[in-house]
Amino acid sequence: MHRHRDLCERAVDPLEIAAGLEAHGVTDRTAARFRHRDVFSLAEEMYARMPRDGETPTPPAPQATSRPRADWVLLTLLPGALCTATVVGLHLTQGRPRLTVAVAGALAVAVALRAALARGPLAPRPDTTAPATAARTWTCWLLAYALLGDGLLRTALAGGPDGLPDGTPNAPWPLAIAPVLALVWACAPAAWSTYAFTARCRRKLTASRGLEDFAASVRPLLLTTFALFLCALAGLLALTSVTLEEPTAYAPTLALGSLLLLARLLTTHRFTHAPAVILTATATAQAMALATVFAARLPGCDVLAVPVQTLADTWGPASVQTLTCGTGALILLLHATRTLTRASAHAPTEEQR
């Protein structure tokens, strides 16, 4: 109690102490040393023993979750709108004007995405210490690979490329515009999914009477949120593919969307290390796949391209993105089912009280 005195003094119920103890690494095994069956039982005694001035506060009613604000709703729609305008501009221009539209559009979409991720449900908590620069860098790489990677890999395996991509359907290095457009528009359902998940978790945090009870109620909610986002992304991909008359690449796009959603969901709840590591590893794996194909053109280095060549011959060039992003998303999903089901992940910070 001396070590966690500040936590006990400001707590309004035992569950808040339990969440704080859990965040400081106190487990049921630690609680057993103090002759308690679990952390919640220990927290109840600490709450009862802590002297307070005046009357003991009654347990709080379920927190009223703030309604969606117009500013962050519009910000989540802005990247998709700008990306759509850029695609329209590319279809209406030729030559140097097309390059200007592409560069200006890419910068505008990047700024809009950064603004959307800085406010609203997708924004990190005020006390989050995230490796923001590295995460943004690798996220940009993953989106760039979704746009250029499969076409470059297919062309490289055939002996090219003989030129730079020009955005035309018959270009030797084709672009995958539909998946990127769907992913950018998916910023909106990602924000809504995160908002709904966070709001329900906070209501369950107030209503639960134990850490195990809370974890059991949050785990299916997390999986449902994840599934709903994938359904929304699949619908957006189908729409953009039909509109742009491109093949519908469900597997790589859903794998990348899953990876980005889980990484952001963990980051918003202060779990920043695992997303940074997985994003770095995924981007590095994709870069290595491309590098081995080009390195195999050196004398005596043909064997370097064998793994990627075999993978592309069996399942197509898109399998590289599907495998790397899918593996990363699976690891983050397993990590999220362990970390986002903790009460400490959803306890309000001082700025939110």
C-alpha positions as CSV (number, residue, x, y, z in Angstrom):
1,M,0.0,0.0,0.0
2,H,2.9,2.3,0.6
3,R,4.3,1.6,-2.9
4,H,0.9,2.2,-4.6
5,R,-0.4,4.9,-2.2
6,D,-1.2,7.4,-5.0
7,L,-3.1,4.8,-6.9
8,C,-5.1,3.8,-3.8
9,E,-5.9,7.4,-2.9
10,R,-7.3,8.4,-6.2
11,A,-9.1,5.2,-7.0
12,V,-12.9,5.3,-6.9
13,D,-13.4,1.5,-6.8
14,P,-11.4,-1.7,-6.3
15,L,-11.3,-2.5,-10.0
16,E,-9.4,0.7,-10.7
17,I,-6.8,-0.4,-8.2
18,A,-6.7,-3.9,-9.8
19,A,-6.1,-2.3,-13.2
20,G,-3.3,-0.2,-11.8
21,L,-1.7,-3.1,-10.1
22,E,-1.9,-5.2,-13.3
23,A,-0.3,-2.3,-15.2
24,H,2.6,-2.4,-12.7
25,G,3.2,-6.1,-13.3
26,V,1.3,-7.5,-10.2
27,T,-0.1,-10.9,-11.1
28,D,-2.2,-13.5,-9.3
29,R,1.0,-15.2,-8.3
30,T,2.1,-12.0,-6.6
31,A,-1.2,-11.6,-4.9
32,A,-0.8,-15.1,-3.5
33,R,2.2,-13.9,-1.5
34,F,-0.2,-11.6,0.3
35,R,-2.6,-14.5,1.0
36,H,-5.1,-13.4,-1.7
37,R,-6.5,-15.6,-4.4
38,D,-6.1,-13.1,-7.2
39,V,-5.2,-9.4,-8.0
40,F,-8.8,-8.3,-7.6
41,S,-9.1,-9.7,-4.1
42,L,-5.9,-7.9,-3.2
43,A,-7.2,-4.7,-4.7
44,E,-10.4,-5.0,-2.6
45,E,-8.4,-5.1,0.6
46,M,-6.2,-2.2,-0.4
47,Y,-9.3,-0.2,-1.3
48,A,-10.9,-1.0,2.1
49,R,-7.7,-0.3,4.1
50,M,-7.0,3.1,2.5
51,P,-8.2,5.9,4.8
52,R,-10.2,8.7,3.0
53,D,-11.4,12.1,4.1
54,G,-15.1,12.4,4.3
55,E,-17.5,9.7,3.0
56,T,-16.3,6.8,0.9
57,P,-17.3,7.5,-2.7
58,T,-19.8,5.2,-4.2
59,P,-18.9,3.1,-7.1
60,P,-19.2,5.2,-10.3
61,A,-22.0,4.8,-12.7
62,P,-21.0,3.6,-16.2
63,Q,-19.0,6.3,-17.9
64,A,-20.9,8.2,-20.5
65,T,-18.9,7.8,-23.7
66,S,-18.5,11.0,-25.7
67,R,-20.4,11.0,-28.9
68,P,-18.6,11.0,-32.2
69,R,-17.4,14.5,-33.0
70,A,-17.9,16.0,-36.4
71,D,-14.2,17.0,-36.8
72,W,-12.8,13.5,-36.5
73,V,-15.6,12.0,-38.5
74,L,-14.7,14.3,-41.4
75,L,-11.0,13.7,-40.9
76,T,-11.5,10.0,-41.4
77,L,-13.3,10.6,-44.6
78,L,-10.9,13.2,-46.0
79,P,-8.1,10.8,-47.0
80,G,-10.4,8.7,-49.1
81,A,-11.9,11.7,-50.8
82,L,-8.4,13.1,-51.6
83,C,-7.3,9.7,-52.9
84,T,-10.3,9.4,-55.1
85,A,-9.7,12.9,-56.5
86,T,-6.1,12.0,-57.2
87,V,-7.2,8.8,-59.1
88,V,-9.7,10.8,-61.1
89,G,-6.9,13.4,-61.9
90,L,-4.6,10.6,-63.1
91,H,-7.2,9.3,-65.5
92,L,-7.8,12.8,-66.9
93,T,-4.1,13.9,-67.4
94,Q,-1.2,12.7,-69.5
95,G,2.6,13.2,-69.4
96,R,4.1,15.7,-67.0
97,P,0.7,17.0,-65.6
98,R,0.0,13.4,-64.6
99,L,3.3,13.2,-62.6
100,T,2.4,16.5,-60.9
101,V,-1.1,15.3,-60.0
102,A,0.4,12.0,-58.6
103,V,3.0,13.8,-56.4
104,A,0.5,16.4,-55.2
105,G,-2.1,13.8,-54.5
106,A,0.3,11.5,-52.6
107,L,1.3,14.4,-50.4
108,A,-2.2,15.5,-49.7
109,V,-3.3,12.0,-48.8
110,A,-0.3,11.6,-46.5
111,V,-1.1,14.8,-44.7
112,A,-4.8,13.9,-44.4
113,L,-3.9,10.4,-43.0
114,R,-1.6,11.9,-40.5
115,A,-4.4,14.3,-39.4
116,A,-6.9,11.5,-39.2
117,L,-4.6,9.4,-37.0
118,A,-3.8,12.4,-34.7
119,R,-7.4,13.0,-33.6
120,G,-10.4,10.9,-32.7
121,P,-10.5,7.1,-31.9
122,L,-7.3,6.3,-33.8
123,A,-5.2,8.9,-31.9
124,P,-2.8,7.5,-29.3
125,R,-3.5,8.3,-25.6
126,P,-1.8,11.4,-24.2
127,D,0.6,9.2,-22.1
128,T,1.6,7.0,-25.0
129,T,5.3,6.9,-25.9
130,A,5.3,5.5,-29.4
131,P,8.2,5.3,-31.9
132,A,6.0,7.4,-34.2
133,T,8.6,8.2,-36.9
134,A,9.6,4.5,-37.4
135,A,6.0,3.4,-37.4
136,R,5.0,6.0,-40.0
137,T,7.9,5.1,-42.2
138,W,7.2,1.4,-42.3
139,T,3.5,2.1,-42.8
140,C,4.3,4.2,-45.8
141,W,6.5,1.4,-47.2
142,L,3.7,-1.1,-46.8
143,L,1.2,1.1,-48.6
144,A,3.8,1.8,-51.3
145,Y,4.4,-1.9,-51.8
146,A,0.7,-2.5,-52.0
147,L,0.7,0.1,-54.9
148,L,3.9,-0.9,-56.7
149,G,5.3,-4.1,-55.2
150,D,3.4,-6.8,-56.9
151,G,3.8,-5.2,-60.3
152,L,7.5,-4.6,-59.8
153,L,8.0,-8.2,-58.5
154,R,6.2,-9.7,-61.5
155,T,8.2,-7.5,-63.9
156,A,11.5,-8.3,-62.2
157,L,10.9,-12.0,-62.3
158,A,10.3,-11.6,-66.1
159,G,13.6,-9.8,-66.6
160,G,12.4,-6.2,-66.2
161,P,11.5,-3.5,-65.5
162,D,12.3,-1.6,-68.7
163,G,10.9,1.7,-67.5
164,L,9.1,3.5,-64.7
165,P,5.4,3.0,-64.0
166,D,3.2,5.6,-65.8
167,G,-0.2,4.6,-64.3
168,T,-1.6,3.3,-67.5
169,P,-3.3,-0.2,-67.6
170,N,-0.9,-1.5,-70.3
171,A,2.2,-0.3,-68.6
172,P,5.1,-2.8,-68.3
173,W,5.1,-2.0,-64.5
174,P,1.3,-1.9,-63.6
175,L,0.0,-0.2,-60.5
176,A,-2.5,-1.7,-58.1
177,I,-4.6,1.4,-57.4
178,A,-7.8,-0.3,-56.3
179,P,-6.3,-1.9,-53.1
180,V,-4.7,1.3,-52.0
181,L,-7.8,3.3,-52.6
182,A,-9.8,0.8,-50.6
183,L,-7.3,0.9,-47.7
184,V,-7.3,4.7,-47.6
185,W,-11.1,4.7,-47.5
186,A,-11.0,2.0,-44.8
187,C,-9.6,4.7,-42.4
188,A,-13.3,5.6,-41.7
189,P,-14.5,2.1,-40.7
190,A,-11.3,1.6,-38.7
191,A,-12.1,4.7,-36.7
192,W,-15.7,3.6,-36.1
193,S,-14.6,0.1,-35.1
194,T,-12.1,1.5,-32.7
195,Y,-14.6,3.9,-31.3
196,A,-17.2,1.2,-30.7
197,F,-14.6,-1.2,-29.2
198,T,-13.3,1.4,-26.8
199,A,-16.7,2.6,-25.7
200,R,-18.0,-0.9,-24.9
201,C,-14.8,-1.9,-23.1
202,R,-15.1,1.1,-20.8
203,R,-18.7,0.2,-20.0
204,K,-17.6,-3.3,-19.2
205,L,-14.7,-2.0,-17.1
206,T,-17.2,-0.3,-14.9
207,A,-19.7,-3.2,-14.7
208,S,-17.2,-6.1,-14.3
209,R,-16.4,-7.4,-10.8
210,G,-13.1,-9.1,-11.6
211,L,-10.3,-9.2,-14.0
212,E,-11.1,-12.6,-15.4
213,D,-14.7,-11.6,-15.9
214,F,-13.6,-8.5,-17.8
215,A,-11.2,-10.4,-20.0
216,A,-13.8,-13.0,-20.9
217,S,-16.2,-10.3,-22.0
218,V,-13.7,-8.2,-24.0
219,R,-12.1,-11.1,-26.0
220,P,-15.2,-11.8,-28.2
221,L,-15.8,-8.1,-28.5
222,L,-12.2,-7.7,-29.9
223,L,-12.7,-10.5,-32.4
224,T,-16.1,-9.1,-33.5
225,T,-14.6,-5.7,-34.1
226,F,-11.8,-7.2,-36.1
227,A,-14.2,-9.2,-38.2
228,L,-16.5,-6.2,-38.9
229,F,-13.6,-4.2,-40.1
230,L,-12.5,-6.9,-42.5
231,C,-16.1,-7.1,-43.9
232,A,-16.1,-3.3,-44.5
233,L,-12.6,-3.4,-46.1
234,A,-13.7,-6.3,-48.4
235,G,-16.8,-4.3,-49.5
236,L,-14.7,-1.3,-50.2
237,L,-12.2,-3.4,-52.2
238,A,-14.9,-4.9,-54.3
239,L,-16.3,-1.5,-55.1
240,T,-13.0,0.1,-56.0
241,S,-12.0,-2.9,-58.1
242,V,-15.2,-2.9,-60.1
243,T,-15.0,0.9,-60.6
244,L,-11.4,0.9,-61.7
245,E,-11.7,-2.4,-63.6
246,E,-8.9,-4.1,-61.7
247,P,-8.6,-7.6,-60.4
248,T,-10.0,-8.0,-56.9
249,A,-7.0,-8.9,-54.7
250,Y,-8.8,-9.9,-51.5
251,A,-6.0,-11.9,-49.8
252,P,-3.1,-9.3,-49.8
253,T,-5.4,-6.3,-49.2
254,L,-7.2,-7.9,-46.3
255,A,-3.9,-9.1,-44.8
256,L,-2.4,-5.6,-45.0
257,G,-5.6,-4.0,-43.7
258,S,-5.6,-6.4,-40.7
259,L,-2.0,-5.7,-39.9
260,L,-2.5,-1.9,-40.0
261,L,-5.7,-2.0,-37.9
262,L,-4.2,-4.2,-35.2
263,A,-1.1,-2.2,-35.1
264,R,-3.1,1.0,-34.6
265,L,-5.5,-0.5,-32.1
266,L,-2.6,-1.6,-30.0
267,T,-0.8,1.8,-30.3
268,T,-4.0,3.7,-29.2
269,H,-4.0,1.5,-26.0
270,R,-0.3,2.2,-25.2
271,F,1.1,-1.1,-26.5
272,T,3.6,0.3,-28.9
273,H,6.6,-2.1,-28.9
274,A,5.0,-5.1,-30.7
275,P,3.4,-3.0,-33.5
276,A,6.7,-1.3,-34.2
277,V,8.6,-4.6,-34.3
278,I,6.1,-6.4,-36.5
279,L,5.7,-3.5,-39.0
280,T,9.5,-3.3,-39.3
281,A,9.8,-7.0,-39.8
282,T,7.0,-7.1,-42.4
283,A,8.5,-4.2,-44.4
284,T,12.0,-5.7,-44.2
285,A,10.7,-9.1,-45.4
286,Q,9.1,-7.5,-48.5
287,A,12.2,-5.5,-49.2
288,M,14.3,-8.6,-49.0
289,A,12.0,-10.4,-51.3
290,L,12.5,-7.7,-54.0
291,A,16.3,-7.5,-53.3
292,T,16.9,-11.2,-53.7
293,V,15.2,-11.1,-57.2
294,F,17.5,-8.4,-58.4
295,A,20.6,-9.8,-56.6
296,A,20.0,-13.1,-58.4
297,R,21.1,-11.4,-61.7
298,L,24.6,-11.2,-60.4
299,P,26.9,-14.0,-61.7
300,G,26.6,-17.1,-59.6
301,C,23.7,-15.8,-57.5
302,D,20.8,-17.4,-59.2
303,V,19.9,-19.4,-56.1
304,L,18.9,-16.2,-54.2
305,A,15.7,-15.9,-56.2
306,V,14.6,-19.5,-55.9
307,P,12.4,-19.0,-52.8
308,V,10.6,-15.9,-54.2
309,Q,10.4,-17.5,-57.7
310,T,8.8,-20.7,-56.3
311,L,6.3,-18.7,-54.2
312,A,5.3,-16.6,-57.2
313,D,5.0,-19.6,-59.5
314,T,2.8,-21.4,-57.0
315,W,0.5,-18.7,-55.7
316,G,1.4,-15.6,-57.8
317,P,3.4,-12.5,-57.0
318,A,0.7,-11.2,-54.6
319,S,1.6,-14.2,-52.3
320,V,4.6,-12.3,-51.0
321,Q,2.5,-9.5,-49.6
322,T,-0.2,-12.0,-48.4
323,L,2.4,-14.1,-46.5
324,T,4.3,-11.3,-44.9
325,C,1.3,-9.1,-43.9
326,G,-0.8,-12.1,-42.9
327,T,1.9,-13.5,-40.6
328,G,2.4,-10.1,-39.0
329,A,-1.4,-9.6,-38.6
330,L,-1.7,-13.1,-37.0
331,I,1.1,-12.3,-34.5
332,L,-0.5,-9.0,-33.5
333,L,-4.0,-10.6,-33.2
334,L,-2.6,-13.1,-30.7
335,H,-0.8,-10.3,-28.9
336,A,-4.0,-8.2,-28.8
337,T,-6.1,-11.0,-27.3
338,R,-3.6,-11.1,-24.4
339,T,-3.0,-7.3,-23.9
340,L,-6.3,-5.6,-24.9
341,T,-8.3,-7.9,-22.6
342,R,-6.5,-6.4,-19.6
343,A,-8.3,-3.9,-17.5
344,S,-5.2,-1.7,-17.4
345,A,-5.4,-1.2,-21.1
346,H,-8.7,0.6,-20.9
347,A,-8.4,2.4,-17.6
348,P,-8.8,6.2,-18.2
349,T,-5.7,8.4,-17.9
350,E,-5.5,11.5,-15.8
351,E,-6.3,13.6,-18.9
352,Q,-9.5,11.6,-19.5
353,R,-10.8,11.7,-15.9
